């Protein structure tokens, strides 16, 4: 369930508290009734709701990091779509662009230098393109005059990731998707955790029959410009992750 932006009647309540409470309640139910489920979190803010889910599952003694995913597919979809002007690809799905970090604002870092096939973005267009990938959701809300959000693209991104998980569980090999995962608990995650200093981070992951089978470290070949974007992203992520963990460990008064 996704509640962002919130309906007018709820606009006076913080979005974080609404969605955090919903995610916590749902994941408690999952922990009790389906502890081996693959849990895909798409409710914003993903940077905080995934840590909430992790804490709930840990407390219940059923946390399997390989089966907990923050769905960040929409950021990749936007990056692949917005670069068509320079990539020359008529079909965005024929372009692959790693997008790492988190799933809100400047925690989102598109790594255009690692796009396949490679292409050149004019220097005077780069900052605006990065900003559009980071804040594309705001653009849609503004276009709808605050009456809605990017519901169609959200639905597509959620479907694409869920379909990939199902295909991998059924044995299909070589499926790679981006996801906001708990680095210490997934194969290959420790190197990325060491490089970033955070426990949760969105990176390309390879999916297998038991969830995450491998994480793909795309941080080793970043440009100087991308490194600066990553510094900003990591700073924001630390705050977001802490907020999620704190919500479970120190619940707000009801």
C-alpha positions as CSV (number, residue, x, y, z in Angstrom):
1,X,0.0,0.0,0.0
2,X,1.4,3.4,-0.9
3,X,0.2,6.6,0.7
4,X,2.2,9.5,-0.8
5,X,1.1,12.1,-1.2
6,X,-1.5,11.8,1.5
7,X,-5.2,12.6,1.0
8,X,-6.4,16.1,1.8
9,X,-8.1,15.0,5.0
10,X,-4.8,13.6,6.3
11,X,-2.5,16.4,5.0
12,X,-2.0,17.9,8.5
13,X,-0.5,14.6,9.7
14,X,3.2,13.8,8.9
15,X,3.4,11.4,6.0
16,X,6.2,9.6,7.8
17,X,4.1,8.7,10.9
18,X,1.2,7.5,8.8
19,X,3.2,5.2,6.5
20,X,5.6,4.1,9.3
21,X,2.7,2.9,11.4
22,X,1.1,1.1,8.4
23,X,4.4,-0.7,7.5
24,X,5.1,-1.6,11.1
25,X,1.7,-3.1,11.5
26,X,1.8,-5.0,8.2
27,X,5.3,-6.4,8.9
28,X,4.3,-7.6,12.3
29,X,1.5,-9.6,10.6
30,X,4.0,-11.0,8.1
31,X,6.4,-11.9,10.9
32,X,3.6,-13.8,12.7
33,X,1.8,-15.5,9.9
34,X,4.2,-15.7,6.9
35,X,7.8,-15.3,8.3
36,X,9.4,-16.7,5.2
37,X,7.7,-14.3,2.8
38,X,9.5,-12.1,0.3
39,X,8.8,-8.6,1.6
40,X,8.8,-5.8,-0.9
41,X,8.5,-2.3,0.6
42,X,7.3,0.5,-1.7
43,X,5.6,2.8,0.9
44,X,7.5,6.1,1.3
45,X,9.8,7.1,2.7
46,X,11.5,3.8,1.7
47,X,14.8,5.0,3.2
48,X,13.1,4.8,6.6
49,X,10.3,2.2,6.1
50,X,12.7,-0.6,5.1
51,X,14.7,-0.1,8.3
52,X,11.4,-0.2,10.2
53,X,10.5,-3.5,8.5
54,X,14.0,-4.9,9.4
55,X,13.7,-4.0,13.0
56,X,10.2,-5.5,13.3
57,X,11.4,-8.8,11.7
58,X,14.6,-8.8,13.9
59,X,12.4,-8.4,17.1
60,X,10.3,-11.3,16.0
61,X,13.4,-13.4,15.3
62,X,12.5,-14.1,11.7
63,X,14.7,-11.5,9.8
64,X,16.1,-12.8,6.5
65,X,17.9,-9.9,4.9
66,X,17.9,-11.7,1.5
67,X,14.1,-11.5,1.4
68,X,13.6,-7.8,2.4
69,X,13.6,-5.3,-0.5
70,X,13.0,-1.6,-0.8
71,X,11.6,-1.1,-4.2
72,X,13.6,1.6,-6.0
73,X,12.9,0.5,-9.5
74,X,11.1,3.8,-10.3
75,X,14.4,5.7,-10.1
76,X,15.9,3.5,-12.7
77,X,12.8,3.8,-14.9
78,X,13.0,7.6,-14.8
79,X,16.8,7.6,-15.5
80,X,16.4,5.3,-18.5
81,X,13.5,7.4,-19.8
82,X,14.9,10.9,-19.3
83,X,18.2,10.1,-21.2
84,X,16.5,9.0,-24.4
85,X,17.5,12.4,-26.0
86,X,21.2,11.4,-25.7
87,X,21.2,7.6,-25.6
88,X,19.5,7.3,-29.0
89,X,17.5,4.4,-27.7
90,X,13.8,4.6,-28.6
91,X,12.9,1.9,-26.1
92,X,14.1,3.0,-22.6
93,X,14.3,-0.7,-21.5
94,X,17.2,-1.1,-23.9
95,X,19.3,1.2,-21.8
96,X,20.8,0.2,-18.5
97,X,21.7,2.9,-15.9
98,X,22.6,2.0,-12.3
99,X,20.9,4.3,-9.8
100,X,22.2,3.9,-6.2
101,X,21.8,5.4,-2.8
102,X,18.3,5.8,-1.5
103,X,14.8,6.5,-2.8
104,X,14.1,10.2,-2.2
105,X,15.5,13.5,-3.4
106,X,19.3,13.9,-3.2
107,X,19.8,10.4,-1.8
108,X,19.1,9.2,-5.4
109,X,22.3,9.0,-7.4
110,X,22.1,8.0,-11.1
111,X,25.5,6.7,-12.4
112,X,25.3,7.9,-16.0
113,X,29.0,7.1,-16.4
114,X,28.2,3.4,-16.3
115,X,25.2,3.5,-18.7
116,X,25.0,0.7,-21.2
117,X,25.2,1.4,-24.1
118,X,27.5,4.3,-23.2
119,X,26.5,7.8,-24.3
120,X,27.6,11.4,-23.6
121,X,25.5,13.9,-21.7
122,X,26.3,17.6,-22.5
123,X,28.0,19.2,-19.5
124,X,25.5,22.0,-19.4
125,X,22.6,19.5,-19.2
126,X,24.0,17.1,-16.5
127,X,22.9,18.8,-13.3
128,X,19.4,19.3,-14.6
129,X,19.1,15.7,-15.6
130,X,20.3,14.4,-12.3
131,X,17.9,16.8,-10.6
132,X,15.0,15.5,-12.7
133,X,15.8,11.9,-11.8
134,X,16.0,12.8,-8.1
135,X,12.8,15.0,-8.0
136,X,10.7,13.5,-10.9
137,X,8.0,12.7,-8.5
138,X,7.6,16.3,-7.5
139,X,7.3,17.2,-11.1
140,X,4.2,14.9,-11.5
141,X,2.6,16.2,-8.3
142,X,3.0,19.7,-9.5
143,X,1.5,18.8,-12.9
144,X,-1.5,17.3,-11.1
145,X,-1.8,20.5,-9.0
146,X,-1.2,18.5,-5.8
147,X,-4.2,16.2,-6.5
148,X,-2.2,13.1,-7.1
149,X,1.2,11.6,-7.7
150,X,3.0,9.4,-10.3
151,X,0.6,6.5,-9.7
152,X,1.0,4.8,-13.1
153,X,4.8,4.8,-13.0
154,X,4.8,3.7,-9.4
155,X,2.5,0.8,-10.3
156,X,4.7,-0.2,-13.2
157,X,7.9,-0.1,-11.1
158,X,6.2,-2.2,-8.4
159,X,5.0,-4.7,-10.9
160,X,8.4,-4.9,-12.6
161,X,10.2,-5.7,-9.4
162,X,7.6,-8.2,-8.1
163,X,7.6,-10.0,-11.5
164,X,11.4,-10.2,-11.3
165,X,11.3,-11.7,-7.8
166,X,8.7,-14.3,-8.9
167,X,10.8,-15.2,-12.0
168,X,13.9,-15.7,-9.9
169,X,12.1,-17.7,-7.3
170,X,10.9,-20.0,-10.1
171,X,14.6,-20.5,-11.2
172,X,15.2,-18.0,-13.9
173,X,18.8,-16.9,-13.8
174,X,20.6,-13.6,-14.4
175,X,17.8,-11.3,-13.2
176,X,19.2,-8.0,-12.0
177,X,17.1,-5.2,-10.4
178,X,18.0,-2.2,-8.1
179,X,16.9,-2.5,-4.5
180,X,17.4,-0.9,-1.1
181,X,18.7,-3.7,0.9
182,X,20.3,-4.5,4.3
183,X,24.0,-4.7,3.3
184,X,25.4,-6.7,6.2
185,X,23.0,-9.6,5.5
186,X,23.2,-10.0,1.7
187,X,26.0,-11.7,-0.4
188,X,28.5,-9.1,-1.5
189,X,27.0,-6.4,0.7
190,X,29.8,-6.0,3.2
191,X,32.2,-4.3,0.7
192,X,29.5,-1.7,-0.1
193,X,28.7,-1.2,3.6
194,X,32.4,-0.6,4.2
195,X,32.6,1.9,1.4
196,X,29.5,3.9,2.3
197,X,29.3,3.5,6.1
198,X,25.6,2.7,6.0
199,X,23.7,-0.5,6.6
200,X,21.0,0.1,4.0
201,X,21.7,1.2,0.4
202,X,20.2,0.8,-3.0
203,X,22.4,-1.1,-5.5
204,X,21.8,-3.5,-8.4
205,X,21.2,-6.9,-7.0
206,X,21.0,-10.3,-8.6
207,X,17.9,-12.3,-7.6
208,X,17.9,-16.0,-6.9
209,X,15.6,-18.7,-5.5
210,X,16.1,-17.4,-2.0
211,X,16.0,-13.6,-2.7
212,X,19.2,-11.7,-3.0
213,X,21.9,-14.0,-4.5
214,X,24.5,-11.2,-5.1
215,X,25.0,-7.5,-4.9
216,X,26.8,-5.7,-7.7
217,X,29.3,-3.2,-6.5
218,X,29.0,-0.3,-9.0
219,X,30.7,2.2,-6.7
220,X,34.3,1.4,-7.6
221,X,34.2,3.1,-11.0
222,X,32.3,6.3,-10.2
223,X,33.4,9.7,-11.5
224,X,34.5,12.6,-9.3
225,X,31.1,14.3,-9.9
226,X,29.3,11.1,-8.9
227,X,31.4,10.7,-5.8
228,X,30.3,14.2,-4.6
229,X,26.7,13.2,-5.2
230,X,27.3,10.1,-3.2
231,X,28.7,12.0,-0.3
232,X,25.4,14.1,-0.1
233,X,23.3,11.0,-0.5
234,X,25.1,9.0,2.3
235,X,24.7,11.9,4.7
236,X,20.9,12.0,4.0
237,X,20.6,8.3,4.2
238,X,22.2,8.1,7.6
239,X,19.5,10.4,9.0
240,X,16.7,8.6,7.2
241,X,17.8,5.1,8.4
242,X,18.2,6.3,12.0
243,X,14.7,7.8,11.9
244,X,13.3,4.4,10.9
245,X,15.2,2.4,13.5
246,X,14.3,5.0,16.2
247,X,10.6,4.7,15.3
248,X,10.6,1.1,16.3
249,X,13.0,1.3,19.3
250,X,11.5,4.5,20.7
251,X,7.8,4.6,19.6
252,X,6.2,8.0,19.3
253,X,3.4,8.7,21.9
254,X,-0.1,7.7,20.7
